[in-house]
Amino acid sequence: MNGLISRLLITMAIMLASGLYMHADTPSKRDRDAWMKEITNVKNEYIAKKLDLTDDQKAKFIPLYNEMEKEVRKTAEDTRRMAREVKKKGDAATDLEYEKASEALFECKGRECAIEKKYLAMFKKILTPRQLFKLKDAEHDFTRKLMKEHRSHKRDKNKKDNKSKAR
């Protein structure tokens, strides 16, 4: 039953994401924000179910977890933005700009890790040791299932497109 619910949640997230992206060649920021919000909600439900959180734990953990995810995402986005800017400049970029962008790229995982470690102390106050141990597996499992569903949906869409072209 848990597998069915998990699969259903992920399938719904993929369908929503596909629907938002099919209507425009370049999705608007609003579409992307709606997609991210829906994925976040599905991920929250998935993790809560995988960790078997009580209602009280869920009420405390999920907002904190989302806050952590937001910080990690911002760190990665800032790093990618810096790298894109230097890449865009090409030969016009200075050695110092290349050096700073390189350092940011190499240090990004460390900054993300520091953020997660900061939240670990707070998570310990909410989750049991067993739940805390299962958290990373639940995150990785969600990502794997989401990517699997995405590939499957993309494959099905390509088959449908190829059939319509053959007509």
C-alpha positions as a LaTeX table, in Angstrom:
\begin{tabular}{lrrr}
\hline
Residue & $x$ (\AA) & $y$ (\AA) & $z$ (\AA) \\
\hline
Met1 & 0.00 & 0.00 & 0.00 \\
Asn2 & 2.82 & 2.45 & 0.86 \\
Gly3 & 4.39 & 1.75 & $-2.54$ \\
Leu4 & 1.11 & 2.51 & $-4.28$ \\
Ile5 & 0.65 & 5.79 & $-2.41$ \\
Ser6 & 4.26 & 6.80 & $-3.08$ \\
Arg7 & 3.94 & 5.98 & $-6.76$ \\
Leu8 & 0.66 & 7.88 & $-6.97$ \\
Leu9 & 2.15 & 10.99 & $-5.33$ \\
Ile10 & 5.15 & 10.97 & $-7.64$ \\
Thr11 & 3.00 & 10.33 & $-10.71$ \\
Met12 & 0.80 & 13.28 & $-9.77$ \\
Ala13 & 3.88 & 15.49 & $-9.41$ \\
Ile14 & 5.16 & 14.43 & $-12.84$ \\
Met15 & 1.76 & 15.01 & $-14.43$ \\
Leu16 & 1.51 & 18.46 & $-12.89$ \\
Ala17 & 5.03 & 19.34 & $-13.96$ \\
Ser18 & 4.41 & 18.06 & $-17.48$ \\
Gly19 & 1.16 & 19.99 & $-17.73$ \\
Leu20 & 2.82 & 23.23 & $-16.71$ \\
Tyr21 & 5.69 & 22.78 & $-19.13$ \\
Met22 & 3.67 & 21.55 & $-22.11$ \\
His23 & 1.72 & 24.79 & $-22.40$ \\
Ala24 & 4.74 & 26.96 & $-23.07$ \\
Asp25 & 8.10 & 26.58 & $-24.72$ \\
Thr26 & 9.66 & 28.68 & $-21.98$ \\
Pro27 & 7.80 & 28.28 & $-18.71$ \\
Ser28 & 7.18 & 31.47 & $-16.78$ \\
Lys29 & 8.58 & 32.03 & $-13.32$ \\
Arg30 & 5.04 & 31.60 & $-12.00$ \\
Asp31 & 4.76 & 28.17 & $-13.67$ \\
Arg32 & 8.16 & 27.16 & $-12.29$ \\
Asp33 & 7.20 & 28.38 & $-8.81$ \\
Ala34 & 3.92 & 26.44 & $-8.94$ \\
Trp35 & 5.78 & 23.35 & $-10.11$ \\
Met36 & 8.37 & 23.70 & $-7.33$ \\
Lys37 & 5.65 & 24.17 & $-4.72$ \\
Glu38 & 3.83 & 21.04 & $-5.89$ \\
Ile39 & 7.02 & 18.97 & $-5.97$ \\
Thr40 & 7.87 & 20.22 & $-2.48$ \\
Asn41 & 4.42 & 19.22 & $-1.19$ \\
Val42 & 4.69 & 15.77 & $-2.75$ \\
Lys43 & 8.21 & 15.33 & $-1.38$ \\
Asn44 & 7.08 & 16.43 & 2.10 \\
Glu45 & 4.26 & 13.88 & 2.08 \\
Tyr46 & 6.57 & 11.17 & 0.79 \\
Ile47 & 9.22 & 11.81 & 3.46 \\
Ala48 & 6.61 & 12.09 & 6.23 \\
Lys49 & 5.19 & 8.74 & 5.18 \\
Lys50 & 8.61 & 7.07 & 4.82 \\
Leu51 & 9.70 & 8.31 & 8.25 \\
Asp52 & 6.30 & 7.48 & 9.75 \\
Leu53 & 6.05 & 10.92 & 11.33 \\
Thr54 & 3.38 & 11.65 & 13.89 \\
Asp55 & 1.20 & 14.69 & 13.23 \\
Asp56 & 3.15 & 16.63 & 15.87 \\
Gln57 & 6.51 & 15.64 & 14.35 \\
Lys58 & 5.28 & 16.53 & 10.88 \\
Ala59 & 4.07 & 19.96 & 12.02 \\
Lys60 & 7.50 & 20.72 & 13.48 \\
Phe61 & 9.76 & 18.94 & 11.00 \\
Ile62 & 8.33 & 19.87 & 7.57 \\
Pro63 & 8.66 & 23.68 & 7.88 \\
Leu64 & 12.20 & 23.28 & 9.21 \\
Tyr65 & 13.08 & 20.81 & 6.47 \\
Asn66 & 11.70 & 23.17 & 3.80 \\
Glu67 & 13.73 & 26.02 & 5.27 \\
Met68 & 16.87 & 23.87 & 5.01 \\
Glu69 & 16.04 & 22.86 & 1.43 \\
Lys70 & 15.53 & 26.53 & 0.52 \\
Glu71 & 18.95 & 27.46 & 1.91 \\
Val72 & 20.64 & 24.57 & 0.10 \\
Arg73 & 18.86 & 25.46 & $-3.17$ \\
Lys74 & 19.87 & 29.13 & $-2.86$ \\
Thr75 & 23.50 & 28.16 & $-2.33$ \\
Ala76 & 23.47 & 26.00 & $-5.45$ \\
Glu77 & 21.62 & 28.66 & $-7.50$ \\
Asp78 & 24.06 & 31.40 & $-6.46$ \\
Thr79 & 26.98 & 29.19 & $-7.44$ \\
Arg80 & 25.46 & 28.31 & $-10.82$ \\
Arg81 & 24.64 & 31.99 & $-11.46$ \\
Met82 & 28.25 & 32.99 & $-10.82$ \\
Ala83 & 29.53 & 30.21 & $-13.10$ \\
Arg84 & 27.08 & 31.22 & $-15.88$ \\
Glu85 & 28.18 & 34.85 & $-15.68$ \\
Val86 & 31.84 & 33.94 & $-16.03$ \\
Lys87 & 31.10 & 31.49 & $-18.83$ \\
Lys88 & 29.05 & 34.14 & $-20.64$ \\
Lys89 & 31.96 & 36.59 & $-20.47$ \\
Gly90 & 34.24 & 33.99 & $-22.02$ \\
Asp91 & 37.62 & 35.49 & $-22.90$ \\
Ala92 & 36.58 & 38.82 & $-21.38$ \\
Ala93 & 36.46 & 37.27 & $-17.88$ \\
Thr94 & 39.46 & 38.00 & $-15.70$ \\
Asp95 & 41.59 & 35.36 & $-14.04$ \\
Leu96 & 40.24 & 36.55 & $-10.70$ \\
Glu97 & 36.65 & 35.98 & $-11.89$ \\
Tyr98 & 37.57 & 32.48 & $-13.10$ \\
Glu99 & 39.32 & 31.79 & $-9.79$ \\
Lys100 & 36.35 & 32.96 & $-7.68$ \\
Ala101 & 33.87 & 31.02 & $-9.80$ \\
Ser102 & 36.03 & 27.90 & $-9.59$ \\
Glu103 & 36.31 & 28.22 & $-5.83$ \\
Ala104 & 32.54 & 28.65 & $-5.55$ \\
Leu105 & 31.96 & 25.52 & $-7.67$ \\
Phe106 & 34.40 & 23.43 & $-5.64$ \\
Glu107 & 33.11 & 24.74 & $-2.30$ \\
Cys108 & 29.40 & 24.49 & $-3.07$ \\
Lys109 & 28.96 & 20.95 & $-1.71$ \\
Gly110 & 30.81 & 21.96 & 1.46 \\
Arg111 & 28.47 & 24.91 & 2.00 \\
Glu112 & 25.46 & 22.69 & 1.37 \\
Cys113 & 26.85 & 20.17 & 3.85 \\
Ala114 & 27.35 & 22.90 & 6.47 \\
Ile115 & 23.71 & 23.95 & 6.06 \\
Glu116 & 22.52 & 20.35 & 6.48 \\
Lys117 & 24.74 & 19.90 & 9.52 \\
Lys118 & 23.27 & 23.05 & 11.10 \\
Tyr119 & 19.76 & 21.63 & 10.65 \\
Leu120 & 20.79 & 18.18 & 11.88 \\
Ala121 & 20.99 & 19.57 & 15.43 \\
Met122 & 17.43 & 20.90 & 15.11 \\
Phe123 & 16.14 & 17.69 & 13.50 \\
Lys124 & 17.52 & 15.69 & 16.46 \\
Lys125 & 15.05 & 17.52 & 18.69 \\
Ile126 & 12.11 & 16.39 & 16.55 \\
Leu127 & 12.97 & 13.02 & 15.02 \\
Thr128 & 13.92 & 9.74 & 16.66 \\
Pro129 & 17.39 & 8.39 & 15.89 \\
Arg130 & 15.80 & 5.79 & 13.59 \\
Gln131 & 13.81 & 8.44 & 11.68 \\
Leu132 & 16.87 & 10.64 & 11.39 \\
Phe133 & 18.83 & 7.69 & 10.00 \\
Lys134 & 16.09 & 7.00 & 7.44 \\
Leu135 & 15.87 & 10.62 & 6.25 \\
Lys136 & 18.68 & 10.51 & 3.69 \\
Asp137 & 17.40 & 7.22 & 2.25 \\
Ala138 & 13.93 & 8.73 & 1.93 \\
Glu139 & 15.34 & 11.78 & 0.12 \\
His140 & 17.37 & 9.66 & $-2.29$ \\
Asp141 & 14.48 & 7.27 & $-2.83$ \\
Phe142 & 12.15 & 10.15 & $-3.68$ \\
Thr143 & 14.64 & 11.57 & $-6.18$ \\
Arg144 & 15.19 & 8.17 & $-7.82$ \\
Lys145 & 11.46 & 7.56 & $-8.14$ \\
Leu146 & 10.82 & 11.05 & $-9.45$ \\
Met147 & 13.53 & 10.65 & $-12.10$ \\
Lys148 & 12.26 & 7.19 & $-13.04$ \\
Glu149 & 8.73 & 8.56 & $-13.48$ \\
His150 & 10.08 & 11.50 & $-15.46$ \\
Arg151 & 12.01 & 9.21 & $-17.83$ \\
Ser152 & 8.97 & 6.95 & $-18.22$ \\
His153 & 6.67 & 9.91 & $-18.91$ \\
Lys154 & 9.16 & 11.37 & $-21.39$ \\
Arg155 & 9.49 & 8.00 & $-23.15$ \\
Asp156 & 5.69 & 7.69 & $-23.38$ \\
Lys157 & 5.39 & 11.26 & $-24.70$ \\
Asn158 & 8.05 & 10.56 & $-27.35$ \\
Lys159 & 6.22 & 7.42 & $-28.45$ \\
Lys160 & 2.97 & 9.38 & $-28.71$ \\
Asp161 & 4.70 & 12.17 & $-30.67$ \\
Asn162 & 6.29 & 9.66 & $-33.05$ \\
Lys163 & 2.93 & 7.97 & $-33.69$ \\
Ser164 & 1.25 & 11.29 & $-34.49$ \\
Lys165 & 4.10 & 12.23 & $-36.86$ \\
Ala166 & 3.78 & 8.90 & $-38.67$ \\
Arg167 & 0.13 & 9.60 & $-39.50$ \\
\hline
\end{tabular}
